[in-house]
Amino acid sequence: MSKENLKDGYAKIDQYNPKTIRSIAKKYTSILEDIGEDPNREGLVKTPERVAKALQFLTHGYDLDPAEILKSAMFTEDYQQMVIVRDIEVYSLCEHHMLPFFGKAHVAYIPKGRIVGLSKLPRVVDAFARRLQVQERLTVQIRDCIQDTLQPAGVAVVIEAQHMCMIMRGIQKQHSVATSSAFTGEFNKDVTRSEFLRLIAAK
Protein backbone atom coordinates (compact mmCIF):
# COMPACT_ATOMS: atom_id res chain seq x y z
CA MET A 1 0.00 0.00 0.00
CA SER A 2 1.28 3.41 -0.88
CA LYS A 3 2.54 5.58 1.97
CA GLU A 4 2.05 8.77 0.01
CA ASN A 5 0.41 11.60 1.92
CA LEU A 6 2.20 10.44 5.06
CA LYS A 7 1.92 13.24 7.60
CA ASP A 8 2.47 13.22 11.34
CA GLY A 9 2.92 9.46 11.28
CA TYR A 10 -0.51 8.88 9.75
CA ALA A 11 -1.22 7.90 6.16
CA LYS A 12 -4.28 8.76 4.16
CA ILE A 13 -5.02 5.51 2.37
CA ASP A 14 -6.04 6.31 -1.18
CA GLN A 15 -3.67 4.10 -3.19
CA TYR A 16 -3.07 0.38 -3.15
CA ASN A 17 -0.22 -1.96 -3.96
CA PRO A 18 -1.15 -3.47 -7.37
CA LYS A 19 0.87 -6.64 -6.80
CA THR A 20 -0.85 -7.28 -3.47
CA ILE A 21 -4.25 -6.53 -4.98
CA ARG A 22 -3.69 -9.08 -7.73
CA SER A 23 -2.49 -11.72 -5.29
CA ILE A 24 -5.42 -11.33 -2.88
CA ALA A 25 -7.96 -11.03 -5.69
CA LYS A 26 -6.78 -14.30 -7.24
CA LYS A 27 -7.35 -16.09 -3.95
CA TYR A 28 -10.83 -14.64 -3.58
CA THR A 29 -11.72 -15.80 -7.08
CA SER A 30 -10.98 -19.34 -5.88
CA ILE A 31 -12.96 -18.75 -2.67
CA LEU A 32 -16.02 -17.68 -4.66
CA GLU A 33 -15.78 -20.90 -6.67
CA ASP A 34 -15.33 -22.96 -3.49
CA ILE A 35 -18.54 -21.65 -1.94
CA GLY A 36 -20.49 -22.50 -5.11
CA GLU A 37 -20.56 -19.09 -6.82
CA ASP A 38 -19.66 -18.11 -10.38
CA PRO A 39 -16.94 -15.43 -10.20
CA ASN A 40 -17.61 -14.59 -13.85
CA ARG A 41 -21.21 -13.50 -13.39
CA GLU A 42 -21.90 -9.78 -13.68
CA GLY A 43 -22.28 -8.97 -10.01
CA LEU A 44 -19.08 -10.77 -9.00
CA VAL A 45 -16.63 -9.93 -11.78
CA LYS A 46 -14.99 -7.13 -9.80
CA THR A 47 -15.68 -8.53 -6.33
CA PRO A 48 -12.23 -10.13 -5.77
CA GLU A 49 -10.51 -6.82 -6.54
CA ARG A 50 -12.94 -4.88 -4.34
CA VAL A 51 -12.38 -7.29 -1.45
CA ALA A 52 -8.61 -7.05 -1.89
CA LYS A 53 -8.74 -3.24 -1.69
CA ALA A 54 -11.07 -3.40 1.30
CA LEU A 55 -8.71 -5.73 3.14
CA GLN A 56 -5.74 -3.48 2.46
CA PHE A 57 -7.64 -0.55 3.93
CA LEU A 58 -8.99 -2.47 6.91
CA THR A 59 -5.47 -3.66 7.82
CA HIS A 60 -3.48 -0.53 6.97
CA GLY A 61 -2.56 -0.17 10.65
CA TYR A 62 0.39 -2.48 9.99
CA ASP A 63 1.96 0.38 8.02
CA LEU A 64 1.54 2.90 10.85
CA ASP A 65 3.73 3.57 13.88
CA PRO A 66 1.44 4.58 16.76
CA ALA A 67 4.33 5.87 18.88
CA GLU A 68 5.41 8.18 16.05
CA ILE A 69 1.86 9.48 15.81
CA LEU A 70 2.09 10.57 19.45
CA LYS A 71 5.61 11.95 19.11
CA SER A 72 4.53 14.17 16.22
CA ALA A 73 2.45 16.33 18.57
CA MET A 74 3.99 16.19 22.05
CA PHE A 75 4.30 19.39 24.05
CA THR A 76 5.80 20.39 27.38
CA GLU A 77 3.01 21.56 29.65
CA ASP A 78 2.58 21.80 33.42
CA TYR A 79 -0.86 20.20 33.52
CA GLN A 80 -1.47 17.35 35.92
CA GLN A 81 -5.20 16.63 35.74
CA MET A 82 -7.01 13.90 33.87
CA VAL A 83 -7.36 14.24 30.10
CA ILE A 84 -10.11 12.12 28.49
CA VAL A 85 -11.12 11.50 24.90
CA ARG A 86 -14.23 9.38 24.98
CA ASP A 87 -16.51 7.74 22.42
CA ILE A 88 -13.73 7.16 19.88
CA GLU A 89 -15.14 5.03 17.08
CA VAL A 90 -13.46 1.64 16.78
CA TYR A 91 -13.61 -0.61 13.71
CA SER A 92 -11.48 -3.73 13.58
CA LEU A 93 -11.37 -7.31 12.32
CA CYS A 94 -11.42 -10.27 14.69
CA GLU A 95 -8.39 -12.41 13.92
CA HIS A 96 -10.27 -15.63 14.64
CA HIS A 97 -12.95 -15.31 11.94
CA MET A 98 -11.91 -12.10 10.14
CA LEU A 99 -15.35 -10.67 10.88
CA PRO A 100 -15.73 -7.08 12.09
CA PHE A 101 -16.04 -5.91 15.64
CA PHE A 102 -16.93 -2.30 16.29
CA GLY A 103 -17.81 0.07 19.08
CA LYS A 104 -16.15 2.86 21.00
CA ALA A 105 -13.03 3.47 23.02
CA HIS A 106 -12.51 5.80 25.95
CA VAL A 107 -8.92 6.88 26.56
CA ALA A 108 -7.52 8.95 29.41
CA TYR A 109 -4.13 9.90 30.75
CA ILE A 110 -2.74 12.08 33.53
CA PRO A 111 0.13 14.19 32.17
CA LYS A 112 3.46 14.39 33.93
CA GLY A 113 5.17 17.28 32.16
CA ARG A 114 4.03 16.39 28.63
CA ILE A 115 0.73 16.50 26.79
CA VAL A 116 -0.22 15.33 23.31
CA GLY A 117 -2.50 16.80 20.66
CA LEU A 118 -5.98 15.46 21.36
CA SER A 119 -6.51 14.20 17.80
CA LYS A 120 -3.53 11.88 18.17
CA LEU A 121 -5.28 9.65 20.70
CA PRO A 122 -8.02 8.56 18.25
CA ARG A 123 -5.32 8.09 15.60
CA VAL A 124 -3.43 5.74 17.90
CA VAL A 125 -6.64 3.80 18.52
CA ASP A 126 -7.18 3.53 14.77
CA ALA A 127 -3.58 2.51 14.05
CA PHE A 128 -3.92 -0.52 16.33
CA ALA A 129 -7.54 -1.28 15.38
CA ARG A 130 -6.79 -1.45 11.65
CA ARG A 131 -5.08 -4.80 12.07
CA LEU A 132 -6.26 -8.33 12.74
CA GLN A 133 -7.08 -8.09 16.43
CA VAL A 134 -8.69 -9.39 19.56
CA GLN A 135 -10.34 -6.76 21.73
CA GLU A 136 -8.29 -7.60 24.80
CA ARG A 137 -4.94 -7.13 23.03
CA LEU A 138 -6.14 -3.97 21.32
CA THR A 139 -6.99 -2.45 24.70
CA VAL A 140 -3.57 -3.23 26.14
CA GLN A 141 -1.66 -2.08 23.05
CA ILE A 142 -3.31 1.35 23.17
CA ARG A 143 -2.57 1.65 26.89
CA ASP A 144 1.06 0.58 26.60
CA CYS A 145 1.79 2.83 23.62
CA ILE A 146 0.55 5.92 25.45
CA GLN A 147 2.31 4.94 28.67
CA ASP A 148 5.64 4.16 27.02
CA THR A 149 5.66 7.20 24.73
CA LEU A 150 4.26 9.97 26.96
CA GLN A 151 5.34 8.47 30.30
CA PRO A 152 2.36 10.02 32.10
CA ALA A 153 1.29 9.45 35.69
CA GLY A 154 -1.28 6.94 34.43
CA VAL A 155 -3.30 5.72 31.47
CA ALA A 156 -6.81 4.29 31.24
CA VAL A 157 -8.43 2.59 28.27
CA VAL A 158 -11.92 1.10 28.07
CA ILE A 159 -13.35 -0.43 24.89
CA GLU A 160 -16.99 -1.42 24.39
CA ALA A 161 -17.64 -3.40 21.21
CA GLN A 162 -20.05 -5.66 19.40
CA HIS A 163 -18.58 -8.65 17.59
CA MET A 164 -20.12 -9.90 14.38
CA CYS A 165 -18.75 -13.38 15.08
CA MET A 166 -21.19 -13.45 18.03
CA ILE A 167 -24.05 -11.70 16.21
CA MET A 168 -24.01 -13.33 12.74
CA ARG A 169 -22.75 -16.80 13.61
CA GLY A 170 -22.04 -19.00 16.63
CA ILE A 171 -24.13 -17.99 19.62
CA GLN A 172 -26.02 -15.31 17.59
CA LYS A 173 -26.69 -12.94 20.46
CA GLN A 174 -27.79 -9.72 18.79
CA HIS A 175 -27.35 -7.23 21.61
CA SER A 176 -24.26 -8.49 23.42
CA VAL A 177 -21.50 -5.97 24.11
CA ALA A 178 -17.97 -6.89 25.21
CA THR A 179 -16.16 -4.47 27.53
CA SER A 180 -12.41 -4.56 28.15
CA SER A 181 -10.24 -2.26 30.23
CA ALA A 182 -6.58 -1.61 30.98
CA PHE A 183 -5.01 0.78 33.48
CA THR A 184 -1.60 1.98 34.61
CA GLY A 185 -0.26 4.18 37.38
CA GLU A 186 -2.74 6.48 39.10
CA PHE A 187 -5.67 4.72 37.46
CA ASN A 188 -4.92 1.63 39.52
CA LYS A 189 -6.13 3.63 42.52
CA ASP A 190 -9.83 3.18 43.22
CA VAL A 191 -10.61 6.89 43.53
CA THR A 192 -8.97 7.84 40.20
CA ARG A 193 -10.37 4.88 38.31
CA SER A 194 -13.85 5.57 39.71
CA GLU A 195 -13.69 9.19 38.57
CA PHE A 196 -12.68 8.09 35.06
CA LEU A 197 -15.49 5.53 34.85
CA ARG A 198 -18.00 8.08 36.11
CA LEU A 199 -16.92 10.64 33.53
CA ILE A 200 -17.10 8.27 30.55
CA ALA A 201 -20.54 7.07 31.69
CA ALA A 202 -21.93 10.63 31.92
CA LYS A 203 -24.14 11.73 29.03
Sequence and secondary structure as in RCSB ss.txt:
>XXXX:A:sequence
MSKENLKDGYAKIDQYNPKTIRSIAKKYTSILEDIGEDPNREGLVKTPERVAKALQFLTHGYDLDPAEILKSAMF
TEDYQQMVIVRDIEVYSLCEHHMLPFFGKAHVAYIPKGRIVGLSKLPRVVDAFARRLQVQERLTVQIRDCIQDTL
QPAGVAVVIEAQHMCMIMRGIQKQHSVATSSAFTGEFNKDVTRSEFLRLIAAK
>XXXX:A:secstr
   TT BTTB       HHHHHHHHHHHHHHHHHTT  TTSGGGTTHHHHHHHHHHHHTGGGG  HHHHHHTTEE
E    S EEEEEEEEEEEETTT  EEEEEEEEEEE SSEEE TTHHHHHHHHHHSSEE HHHHHHHHHHHHHHHH
  SEEEEEEEEEEHHHHTSTT  TT  EEEEEE GGGGSHHHHHHHHHHHH  
